[in-house]
Amino acid sequence: MSRWTRVQLDTHLTSVSSPVIVASKGTICYCFTDGETARVRESFAEDAVSKKWYNMFVSVDANAQPGQETPEEPPADAARMVAEIAASVPAATTFAAQVSNPSSFAEIYNAAEIASPAHGYTILKIARMLQSEHLKGLPLEVKRSSILVALDAAGAKIEDIIQDAVKRDRALDSFERVLEKSRGEVESAKIEENRKIEAEMSRMLAEYRARIQANNEAVAKENERFAKWQSQKQQEERTIADAVAYFVSENPITVSGNPAPPGGAKKQGT
């Protein structure tokens, strides 16, 4: 079974049950132990501590195949540790400042007063390290062990990193609730505003329809009045034309809708 072990990079390595391979930028030191303390050359240890995190990898399995990932089951005490860390972080985050740009997660973390520790290692830095070109394509356990070595070299505890991750997650969840509340308030306000606008539109529409109806009725009355007057006018013109017809051969009077009779004789003959 593949097994990977984190080793303290010091001038002494404590006993382990299998060969330990410590690699630092191409340098490999084999330390075979049989229950006795193995001493690593002091010059190598000092060189390892001075290197970047990605120059230090630790493995105790010489048979692991490239690209093969064989994660171990987390021990019960590790699961208990994670549970205790999660329980120690408040479920709701209080923000000490307004977040002007919700798209800036850094601003959200600052408002939640999540500060980077003195050693500089946060879960975000760990995430960047895991995705860097130095660890890309390596087995899962190599990545995990390499990160642990880097944390040891910086004096950082994995518990601090997990707590940092939980704090940031809780801050994001809390800010999501803040945004959801704000979104809900905007939605409710706009729905109510739309209801009032629709009511105002209905009132105005009814008013305009009443005005249009009144205008149509006024036009209808005018048309009726005009038609009645035209009828009276036609009758009046006919009366005048009939009287003139007795004295002229060509009647100059026009009767609306019908020509006036040309003369009195013809008029009488009709």
Sequence and secondary structure as in RCSB ss.txt:
>XXXX:A:sequence
MSRWTRVQLDTHLTSVSSPVIVASKGTICYCFTDGETARVRESFAEDAVSKKWYNMFVSVDANAQPGQETPEEPP
ADAARMVAEIAASVPAATTFAAQVSNPSSFAEIYNAAEIASPAHGYTILKIARMLQSEHLKGLPLEVKRSSILVA
LDAAGAKIEDIIQDAVKRDRALDSFERVLEKSRGEVESAKIEENRKIEAEMSRMLAEYRARIQANNEAVAKENER
FAKWQSQKQQEERTIADAVAYFVSENPITVSGNPAPPGGAKKQGT
>XXXX:A:secstr
         SSEE   SS EEEEETTEEEEE  SSS EE  HHHHHHHHHS GGGEEEE  TT  TT        
HHHHHHHHHHHHHS SS   SS  S TT HHHHHHHTT    TT   HHHHHHHHTSTTTTTS HHHHHHHHHHH
HHHHT  HHHHHHHHHHHHHHHHHHHHHHHHHHHHHHHHHHHHHHHHHHHHHHHHHHHHHHHHHHHHHHHHHHHH
HHHHHHHHHHHHHHHHHHHTTT SS   EETTEE  S HHHHHH 
